[in-house]
């Protein structure tokens, strides 16, 4: 039985990953800021990640899934550096010292950039173009992991997801889901864009595959559902999942937020080929799961 340490286990992605690991027969330990109970998971309180002492949490662990981070809506430059970069490097060095085989790092597609031009897509070999403090910190963390891997032999694997959705989702996706559920007319009919999304169940499966596949040490994998949607089509599919007719009205797109009208397309051909991986869940399945969770809240 493989033993895994999951940082950020109490979060949106961490919850889904722990459940997937347990169902697949892994022994799971969660590194948490403060003591807490998670069903089926051994927990270890490490305090603030910026000052965590990792060795006790890493004892007997074969694989680390590093999900904990200060996210892009909540950080300062100093906090990003302390948590997303320096804490990641300290965790990796501690993991190497105690004999952990592999560390899988959840980065972000924002390392590639904020948007793609019409007809273009981000690819694994693209030169990084992080454009905000959060994305720059994730890129520096990736570079730190590469240094640790070179110096210690730790196998570091990077996964860069786009917008993640599913049960427990927060922020903009939850707001849009609630708007569709309200039945209010939405001014999105004139938007012509394409965006890659990632269901949290697909991300959990990819993280697990990245932890076990041979020949992927030192590699970076881009992630997505493989079914890119424009904003109007996403809203329509949300409506189907919620059992609500989506009401879309034309509106000048220049007056809408850029995140609603820009494109961000992720090419996952390299991920599919290198890992022999296919997203196990469709967008419809992911949206239905999110809709059920919304109804149950």
C-alpha positions in Angstrom: 0.0 0.0 0.0 1.4 3.4 -1.0 1.5 6.0 1.6 0.8 9.6 0.6 1.0 13.0 2.3 -1.5 15.6 1.0 -1.0 19.2 1.9 -4.0 21.4 1.5 -6.2 18.3 2.2 -9.0 20.3 3.8 -9.4 22.4 0.6 -11.6 22.0 -2.5 -9.1 19.9 -4.5 -7.5 18.2 -1.4 -10.9 16.9 -0.3 -11.5 15.3 -3.7 -7.9 13.9 -4.0 -8.1 12.3 -0.5 -11.4 10.6 -1.4 -9.9 9.3 -4.6 -6.8 8.1 -3.0 -8.7 6.2 -0.3 -11.0 4.6 -2.8 -8.0 3.4 -4.7 -6.4 1.8 -1.6 -3.8 4.4 -0.7 -2.9 5.2 2.9 -3.4 8.9 3.3 -2.0 11.4 5.7 -3.1 15.0 5.6 -0.8 17.9 6.7 -3.1 20.5 8.3 -2.5 23.9 9.8 -4.4 22.9 13.0 -5.7 19.5 14.3 -8.8 18.3 12.6 -10.6 15.1 11.7 -11.0 14.0 8.1 -12.8 10.7 7.5 -10.5 7.9 6.5 -7.4 10.1 6.7 -4.6 10.2 9.2 -3.9 13.8 10.1 -0.8 15.7 11.2 -0.9 19.3 12.3 2.1 21.2 11.0 1.1 24.8 11.8 1.4 27.7 9.3 2.9 26.3 6.1 5.4 29.1 5.9 7.0 27.8 9.1 6.1 24.1 9.0 8.4 21.4 10.3 7.8 18.7 7.8 9.8 15.7 8.9 7.2 14.2 11.4 4.5 14.5 8.7 6.8 12.8 6.1 7.8 9.8 8.1 6.9 6.6 6.2 5.6 8.5 3.1 6.3 7.5 -0.4 4.6 10.3 -2.4 3.8 13.9 -1.5 0.9 15.8 -3.2 1.6 19.5 -2.6 -1.7 21.4 -3.0 -1.4 24.0 -0.2 -0.8 27.6 -1.4 -1.8 31.2 -1.0 -4.2 31.7 -3.9 -4.3 34.5 -6.3 -7.1 36.5 -4.7 -5.7 36.5 -1.2 -2.0 37.1 -1.2 0.6 39.7 -0.9 4.0 39.5 -2.7 5.7 38.6 0.6 3.1 35.9 1.4 3.3 34.4 -2.0 7.1 34.2 -1.7 6.9 32.7 1.8 4.2 30.1 1.2 4.2 29.3 -2.5 7.9 29.4 -3.1 10.0 29.1 0.1 7.7 26.6 1.9 7.5 24.5 -1.2 11.3 24.3 -1.4 11.6 23.4 2.3 9.0 20.7 1.9 10.8 19.2 -1.1 14.2 19.2 0.7 12.6 17.6 3.8 11.0 15.0 1.6 14.3 14.2 -0.1 16.0 13.9 3.3 13.6 11.3 4.6 13.5 9.3 1.4 10.2 10.3 -0.3 10.3 9.1 -3.9 8.1 11.6 -5.7 6.5 15.0 -5.1 3.6 16.1 -7.3 3.1 19.8 -7.3 -0.2 21.5 -8.2 0.8 24.7 -10.0 -1.4 26.8 -12.3 -1.9 27.3 -16.1 -1.4 31.0 -15.2 2.3 30.2 -15.4 1.8 29.9 -19.2 -0.2 33.2 -19.3 -3.6 34.8 -18.8 -5.2 34.2 -22.2 -4.7 32.6 -25.6 -5.2 34.2 -29.0 -8.1 32.9 -31.2 -7.1 29.5 -32.6 -4.1 29.2 -30.3 -3.6 27.0 -27.2 -1.1 26.7 -24.3 1.2 23.7 -24.6 3.6 22.0 -22.2 6.7 23.3 -24.0 5.7 26.9 -24.1 8.0 29.5 -22.5 6.4 30.6 -19.2 4.7 34.0 -19.2 3.3 34.5 -15.7 1.7 38.0 -15.5 0.7 38.5 -11.9 2.3 37.9 -8.5 0.5 34.6 -7.8 1.5 33.1 -11.2 5.1 34.3 -10.8 5.3 32.7 -7.4 4.1 29.4 -8.8 6.7 29.6 -11.5 9.4 30.3 -9.0 8.2 27.3 -7.0 8.5 25.1 -10.1 12.0 26.3 -10.6 12.9 25.6 -6.9 11.6 22.1 -7.3 13.7 21.5 -10.3 16.8 22.6 -8.4 15.9 20.3 -5.5 15.4 17.4 -7.8 18.7 18.0 -9.5 20.5 18.2 -6.2 18.8 15.4 -4.3 17.3 12.9 -6.8 13.7 13.6 -5.6 11.3 13.0 -8.5 9.3 16.3 -9.0 6.3 16.4 -11.2 4.4 19.6 -12.0 0.7 19.7 -13.0 -0.7 23.0 -14.3 -4.6 23.1 -14.1 -6.9 25.9 -15.5 -10.1 26.9 -13.7 -11.2 23.9 -11.5 -14.9 23.2 -10.8 -17.0 20.6 -9.0 -18.5 20.1 -5.6 -17.1 22.6 -3.2 -16.1 25.1 -5.9 -15.9 28.8 -4.8 -15.2 32.2 -6.3 -16.2 33.1 -9.9 -17.5 29.6 -10.9 -19.8 29.4 -7.9 -21.1 32.9 -8.6 -21.8 32.0 -12.3 -23.5 28.7 -11.2 -25.8 30.7 -8.8 -26.6 33.2 -11.5 -27.7 30.5 -13.9 -29.7 28.8 -11.2 -31.5 32.1 -10.5 -33.0 32.1 -13.9 -32.0 35.7 -14.5 -31.2 36.8 -18.1 -27.4 36.9 -18.6 -25.7 39.2 -21.1 -23.4 36.6 -22.6 -24.9 35.7 -26.0 -22.5 37.8 -28.0 -19.3 36.3 -26.5 -17.1 34.3 -28.9 -14.4 32.6 -26.9 -13.1 29.2 -25.9 -12.0 28.2 -22.4 -10.6 25.0 -21.0 -11.9 23.9 -17.6 -11.1 21.0 -15.3 -13.5 19.0 -13.2 -11.9 18.3 -9.8 -12.5 14.6 -10.2 -10.4 14.7 -13.4 -7.7 16.6 -11.6 -7.6 14.1 -8.8 -7.2 11.3 -11.3 -4.4 13.1 -13.1 -2.5 13.9 -9.9 -2.7 10.2 -8.9 -1.5 9.2 -12.4 1.4 11.7 -12.1 2.4 10.0 -8.8 2.6 6.5 -10.2 3.5 6.7 -13.9 7.1 5.8 -14.8 9.3 8.2 -16.8 7.6 11.4 -15.8 10.0 12.7 -13.2 11.0 16.3 -14.0 8.0 16.7 -16.4 5.3 19.3 -16.5 1.8 18.3 -17.5 -1.0 20.6 -18.5 -4.5 19.6 -17.4 -8.0 20.1 -18.8 -11.2 18.2 -19.4 -10.5 18.1 -23.1 -13.8 19.7 -24.0 -13.3 23.5 -24.5 -16.4 25.7 -24.1 -17.3 29.2 -24.9 -19.0 31.2 -22.1 -22.4 30.9 -23.7 -22.1 27.1 -24.1 -20.9 26.7 -20.6 -23.9 28.7 -19.3 -26.2 26.5 -21.4 -24.7 23.3 -20.0 -24.9 24.7 -16.5 -28.6 25.3 -17.1 -29.1 21.7 -18.3 -27.3 20.4 -15.2 -29.4 22.6 -12.9 -32.6 21.9 -14.7 -32.9 25.6 -15.6 -33.3 27.1 -19.0 -30.3 29.4 -19.7 -31.5 32.9 -20.7 -28.8 34.6 -22.8 -29.1 38.1 -24.2 -26.8 40.0 -26.6 -24.6 42.7 -25.0 -21.5 44.6 -26.1 -18.7 42.3 -25.2 -16.2 45.2 -24.5 -18.3 46.1 -21.5 -18.0 42.6 -19.9 -15.2 41.4 -17.6 -12.2 40.0 -19.5 -12.4 36.7 -17.7 -15.8 36.1 -19.3 -14.8 37.1 -22.9 -11.2 36.1 -23.2 -10.1 32.7 -24.4 -7.8 30.3 -22.5 -7.3 27.0 -24.3 -5.1 24.2 -23.0 -3.7 21.5 -25.2 -3.4 18.3 -23.2 -2.0 16.1 -26.1 1.3 15.8 -24.3 -0.3 14.8 -21.0 -2.4 12.2 -22.7 0.5 10.7 -24.6 3.2 10.8 -21.8 0.9 9.4 -19.1 -1.5 7.3 -21.1 -4.2 9.3 -19.4 -7.7 10.3 -20.4 -10.0 12.5 -18.3 -12.3 9.9 -16.7 -15.3 12.3 -16.4 -17.1 14.4 -19.0 -17.9 18.0 -18.5 -21.6 17.0 -18.2 -20.8 14.7 -15.3 -18.7 17.4 -13.6 -21.4 20.0 -14.0 -24.1 17.6 -12.7 -21.9 16.9 -9.6 -21.5 20.6 -9.0 -25.3 21.2 -9.4 -26.1 18.4 -7.0 -23.7 19.9 -4.4 -25.2 23.4 -4.9 -28.7 22.0 -4.3 -27.6 20.2 -1.2 -25.9 23.3 0.4 
